[in-house]
């Protein structure tokens, strides 16, 4: 009798040990993913996903049965959160379900870049993965934008009305919501720059400062030079001189610009041609960085009126047209 009991116990222990091993093996079964991201949709359950993996990855048929038993003791893993998750090429069934139950969905990012137009940045948004581009092909963004009442008449154009920064989002976020965030950040940065402005600037509104900042951004990517570039344009405005800056001409030409600015381009009477019109152009020409906003708000004290690119990312500044022409001969045409 005692021997029979001992045998039964041993058999039970062996069976339990075997079941435990099978249980652990099922939970450690590796799922192979063909993509870096997996979406958990409404109605997906742990067992449904397991069966999908069973078919696609040819997992052991008992894996999902053992998982069902495991979930009875860990019901929290049955509560999966919808969303897109970043997964490894191979992960265990248990680790994947733990991820889906955690709600730690994948984070994506997109950069709105300074020096580029709004149109160029919208194209980047349209190509961003898992971002719901809910804007028309040529969107009217006026409904997404706001303008402080004490800043004067709201701008008619949306150019540069978003701040150049890297923005993070989760799958299926709306591009319109991201742009609203970028617009609010633009207002905050512009407000900071406007509050730090010098008192004798030849522009009266934050929008004019933003226009100047966009020109500075396009003219120089060398941070230490930006206040000097700004000073040239401020000096010219004070002296009632035309700004004569190529980037404004190019912006006004739009898609018709072929990469080489010509004499005909400089004579084109479009509103952004600062060779033809005095003062600032009617709007910004690109997204400016905060450093360009500060340069527009606090230009360097100088008597420079001209500058020319030296070919190394910096510029040669001049006081007189004769000095400028000599610099052009040296740095553009290579003549001493």
C-alpha positions as CSV (number, residue, x, y, z in Angstrom):
1,X,0.0,0.0,0.0
2,X,2.7,2.4,1.0
3,X,4.7,1.5,-2.1
4,X,1.7,2.3,-4.3
5,X,1.3,5.7,-2.6
6,X,4.9,6.5,-3.1
7,X,4.8,5.5,-6.7
8,X,1.7,7.6,-7.2
9,X,3.4,10.6,-5.6
10,X,6.4,10.2,-7.8
11,X,4.3,9.9,-10.9
12,X,2.4,13.0,-9.8
13,X,5.6,14.9,-9.1
14,X,7.0,13.9,-12.5
15,X,3.8,14.9,-14.2
16,X,3.8,18.3,-12.4
17,X,7.4,18.8,-13.2
18,X,6.7,18.0,-16.8
19,X,3.7,20.4,-16.8
20,X,5.8,23.1,-15.3
21,X,8.5,22.7,-17.9
22,X,5.8,22.7,-20.7
23,X,4.3,25.8,-19.2
24,X,7.6,27.6,-19.0
25,X,8.6,26.5,-22.5
26,X,5.3,27.8,-23.9
27,X,5.8,31.2,-22.3
28,X,9.4,31.4,-23.6
29,X,8.4,30.4,-27.1
30,X,10.0,32.9,-29.5
31,X,7.8,34.9,-31.8
32,X,9.5,36.2,-34.9
33,X,8.4,39.5,-36.3
34,X,8.9,40.7,-39.8
35,X,8.4,44.4,-38.9
36,X,9.8,46.5,-36.1
37,X,6.3,47.6,-35.1
38,X,3.1,45.7,-34.2
39,X,-0.3,47.2,-33.9
40,X,-2.8,46.0,-31.2
41,X,-6.3,46.7,-32.6
42,X,-9.6,46.9,-30.9
43,X,-10.9,43.4,-30.1
44,X,-7.4,41.8,-30.0
45,X,-6.9,39.5,-27.1
46,X,-3.8,37.7,-25.8
47,X,-5.1,34.3,-27.1
48,X,-6.2,35.7,-30.5
49,X,-2.7,37.1,-31.0
50,X,-1.1,33.9,-29.8
51,X,-3.1,31.9,-32.4
52,X,-2.1,34.4,-35.1
53,X,1.5,33.9,-34.1
54,X,0.9,30.1,-34.0
55,X,-0.1,30.2,-37.7
56,X,2.5,32.7,-38.9
57,X,5.5,31.4,-36.9
58,X,4.5,27.7,-36.6
59,X,4.8,27.7,-32.9
60,X,4.1,24.6,-30.9
61,X,0.4,23.9,-30.8
62,X,0.3,23.6,-27.0
63,X,1.8,27.1,-26.5
64,X,-1.5,28.9,-26.6
65,X,-3.2,26.3,-24.3
66,X,-0.5,26.8,-21.7
67,X,-0.8,30.6,-22.1
68,X,-4.5,30.3,-21.4
69,X,-3.8,28.6,-18.1
70,X,-1.1,31.2,-17.3
71,X,-3.5,34.1,-17.9
72,X,-5.9,32.7,-15.3
73,X,-3.3,33.4,-12.7
74,X,-2.2,36.7,-14.3
75,X,-5.4,38.3,-15.6
76,X,-3.6,41.7,-15.9
77,X,-1.9,40.4,-19.0
78,X,-5.2,39.8,-20.7
79,X,-5.9,43.6,-20.6
80,X,-4.1,44.7,-23.8
81,X,-3.9,48.4,-24.7
82,X,-4.6,49.5,-28.3
83,X,-1.7,51.1,-30.1
84,X,1.5,50.5,-32.1
85,X,4.4,48.9,-30.2
86,X,8.1,48.6,-31.0
87,X,9.2,45.0,-30.9
88,X,12.4,43.1,-31.3
89,X,12.9,40.7,-34.2
90,X,12.5,37.8,-31.8
91,X,10.7,38.0,-28.5
92,X,9.1,35.5,-26.1
93,X,5.3,35.2,-26.0
94,X,5.3,36.4,-22.4
95,X,7.5,39.5,-23.0
96,X,5.4,40.6,-25.9
97,X,2.2,40.3,-23.9
98,X,3.8,42.2,-21.0
99,X,4.6,45.0,-23.4
100,X,1.1,45.1,-24.9
101,X,-0.4,45.1,-21.4
102,X,1.9,47.9,-20.2
103,X,0.5,50.5,-22.7
104,X,4.0,51.7,-23.5
105,X,3.3,52.4,-27.1
106,X,6.0,53.3,-29.6
107,X,7.1,56.9,-29.8
108,X,7.8,58.5,-33.3
109,X,9.4,61.8,-34.1
110,X,9.5,64.3,-36.9
111,X,11.6,67.4,-37.3
112,X,10.3,70.7,-38.6
113,X,13.5,72.2,-39.9
114,X,14.6,75.8,-39.8
115,X,15.6,77.4,-43.1
116,X,12.9,75.4,-44.9
117,X,9.6,76.7,-46.0
118,X,6.3,75.6,-44.5
119,X,5.5,73.7,-47.7
120,X,8.7,71.7,-47.4
121,X,8.0,70.8,-43.8
122,X,4.4,69.8,-44.6
123,X,5.8,67.4,-47.2
124,X,8.0,65.9,-44.4
125,X,4.9,65.5,-42.2
126,X,3.0,63.7,-45.0
127,X,5.8,61.2,-45.3
128,X,6.1,60.5,-41.5
129,X,5.3,57.0,-40.4
130,X,2.1,56.3,-38.5
131,X,1.1,60.0,-38.6
132,X,-2.4,60.7,-39.7
133,X,-1.9,63.5,-42.3
134,X,-5.4,65.0,-42.0
135,X,-4.6,68.0,-44.1
136,X,-5.6,68.8,-47.7
137,X,-3.0,68.8,-50.5
138,X,-2.8,72.6,-50.3
139,X,-4.1,73.2,-46.8
140,X,-5.5,76.4,-45.4
141,X,-3.9,76.4,-42.0
142,X,-5.6,79.6,-40.8
143,X,-8.1,77.7,-38.7
144,X,-5.2,76.0,-36.8
145,X,-3.4,79.2,-36.0
146,X,-4.0,81.9,-33.4
147,X,-2.5,85.3,-32.9
148,X,-2.3,87.4,-29.7
149,X,-4.7,90.4,-29.8
150,X,-2.0,92.8,-28.7
151,X,0.3,91.8,-31.5
152,X,-1.7,93.6,-34.2
153,X,-3.5,92.3,-37.2
154,X,-3.2,88.5,-37.6
155,X,-1.0,87.4,-40.5
156,X,-2.8,86.3,-43.6
157,X,-0.1,83.7,-44.4
158,X,0.8,80.6,-42.4
159,X,4.5,80.7,-43.5
160,X,6.8,80.4,-40.5
161,X,3.8,80.1,-38.1
162,X,5.2,76.9,-36.6
163,X,8.5,76.5,-34.7
164,X,11.4,74.5,-36.0
165,X,11.8,71.6,-33.5
166,X,11.7,67.8,-33.2
167,X,8.2,66.7,-32.2
168,X,7.3,63.3,-30.8
169,X,4.0,61.6,-31.4
170,X,2.3,58.2,-31.1
171,X,0.8,56.2,-33.9
172,X,-2.3,57.6,-35.5
173,X,-1.8,61.1,-34.1
174,X,-3.1,63.9,-36.3
175,X,-0.7,66.1,-38.2
176,X,-3.1,69.0,-37.5
177,X,-2.6,68.5,-33.7
178,X,1.2,68.4,-34.1
179,X,1.0,71.7,-36.1
180,X,-1.0,73.3,-33.3
181,X,1.7,72.3,-30.8
182,X,4.3,73.7,-33.1
183,X,2.4,76.9,-33.5
184,X,2.0,77.4,-29.8
185,X,5.7,76.9,-29.3
186,X,6.4,79.5,-32.1
187,X,4.3,82.0,-30.2
188,X,6.2,81.3,-27.0
189,X,9.6,81.7,-28.6
190,X,8.6,84.8,-30.6
191,X,7.2,86.4,-27.4
192,X,10.5,85.8,-25.6
193,X,12.5,87.3,-28.5
194,X,10.1,90.3,-28.7
195,X,10.5,91.0,-25.0
196,X,14.3,91.1,-25.4
197,X,14.3,93.4,-28.4
198,X,16.3,96.6,-28.6
199,X,14.3,99.9,-28.5
200,X,15.4,101.5,-31.7
201,X,14.5,98.8,-34.2
202,X,12.9,99.7,-37.5
203,X,10.0,97.3,-37.1
204,X,7.1,97.7,-34.8
205,X,5.4,94.3,-34.5
206,X,6.4,90.7,-33.6
207,X,5.4,89.6,-37.1
208,X,8.0,92.0,-38.6
209,X,10.6,90.6,-36.2
210,X,9.7,87.1,-37.4
211,X,10.1,88.2,-41.1
212,X,13.5,89.6,-40.3
213,X,14.5,86.4,-38.4
214,X,13.5,84.3,-41.4
215,X,15.8,86.4,-43.7
216,X,18.7,86.1,-41.2
217,X,18.1,82.3,-41.1
218,X,18.3,82.0,-44.8
219,X,21.4,84.2,-45.1
220,X,23.6,82.6,-42.4
221,X,23.9,79.3,-40.7
222,X,26.9,80.5,-38.7
223,X,25.5,81.3,-35.3
224,X,28.1,84.0,-34.3
225,X,27.4,85.9,-37.5
226,X,23.7,86.1,-37.2
227,X,23.6,89.4,-35.1
228,X,26.0,90.9,-37.7
229,X,23.8,89.9,-40.6
230,X,20.8,91.3,-38.8
231,X,22.7,94.5,-38.2
232,X,23.2,94.9,-42.0
233,X,19.5,94.7,-42.7
234,X,18.6,96.9,-39.8
235,X,21.1,99.5,-40.9
236,X,19.7,99.4,-44.4
237,X,16.1,99.8,-43.2
238,X,17.1,102.8,-41.1
239,X,18.8,104.4,-44.1
240,X,15.8,103.7,-46.4
241,X,17.9,101.4,-48.5
242,X,16.5,98.3,-50.2
243,X,17.4,95.1,-48.4
244,X,18.5,93.4,-51.7
245,X,18.7,89.9,-50.3
246,X,18.6,86.9,-52.7
247,X,16.6,84.5,-50.5
248,X,13.5,86.8,-50.6
249,X,13.7,86.9,-54.4
250,X,14.0,83.1,-54.6
251,X,11.0,82.6,-52.2
252,X,8.8,84.8,-54.3
253,X,9.6,82.9,-57.4
254,X,8.2,79.7,-55.9
255,X,8.4,76.5,-57.9
256,X,9.5,78.5,-61.0
257,X,13.0,79.0,-59.5
258,X,15.4,76.6,-61.2
259,X,18.4,76.9,-58.9
260,X,20.3,79.8,-60.5
261,X,19.2,83.3,-59.8
262,X,19.3,85.5,-62.9
263,X,19.2,89.2,-63.7
264,X,15.6,88.6,-64.9
265,X,14.8,87.2,-61.5
266,X,16.2,90.3,-59.8
267,X,14.0,92.4,-61.9
268,X,10.8,90.3,-61.3
269,X,8.3,92.7,-59.6
270,X,6.8,90.1,-57.3
271,X,6.1,91.4,-53.7
272,X,9.0,89.5,-52.1
273,X,11.7,91.0,-54.4
274,X,13.7,93.2,-52.1
275,X,15.7,94.4,-55.1
276,X,12.6,96.0,-56.4
277,X,10.7,97.0,-53.2
278,X,11.8,98.9,-50.1
279,X,11.3,97.6,-46.6
280,X,10.6,94.1,-45.4
281,X,8.8,91.6,-47.7
282,X,5.1,90.9,-46.9
283,X,5.9,87.8,-44.9
284,X,8.5,85.3,-43.6
285,X,10.4,83.2,-46.2
286,X,11.3,80.2,-44.0
287,X,11.0,78.8,-40.5
288,X,13.6,80.6,-38.4
289,X,15.5,79.2,-35.4
290,X,15.3,80.9,-32.0
291,X,18.9,82.2,-32.5
292,X,17.7,84.0,-35.6
293,X,14.8,85.5,-33.7
294,X,17.2,86.8,-31.1
295,X,19.5,88.1,-33.8
296,X,16.6,90.0,-35.3
297,X,15.6,91.3,-31.8
298,X,19.2,92.2,-30.8
299,X,21.3,92.9,-33.8
300,X,25.0,93.7,-33.3
301,X,26.0,97.4,-33.1
302,X,27.7,98.0,-36.5
303,X,27.9,100.3,-39.5
304,X,28.0,97.4,-42.0
305,X,25.8,97.8,-45.0
306,X,26.9,94.9,-47.2
307,X,28.1,91.3,-46.9
308,X,29.2,88.5,-49.3
309,X,29.7,84.8,-48.7
310,X,33.3,83.8,-48.4
311,X,32.7,80.2,-49.4
312,X,33.5,78.7,-46.0
313,X,30.1,79.3,-44.3
314,X,31.1,82.8,-43.1
315,X,30.8,86.3,-44.7
316,X,32.9,89.3,-45.5
317,X,31.2,92.5,-44.2
318,X,31.7,95.9,-45.8
319,X,30.8,99.5,-45.0
320,X,30.9,101.0,-48.6
321,X,29.8,99.8,-52.0
322,X,33.4,100.0,-53.2
323,X,34.6,97.7,-50.4
324,X,31.7,95.3,-51.1
325,X,32.5,95.2,-54.8
326,X,36.1,94.4,-54.0
327,X,34.9,91.6,-51.7
328,X,32.7,90.2,-54.4
329,X,35.6,90.1,-56.9
330,X,37.7,88.3,-54.3
331,X,35.3,85.7,-53.0
332,X,32.9,85.2,-55.9
333,X,35.1,85.6,-58.9
334,X,38.4,84.7,-57.2
335,X,40.2,87.9,-58.2
336,X,42.6,89.7,-55.8
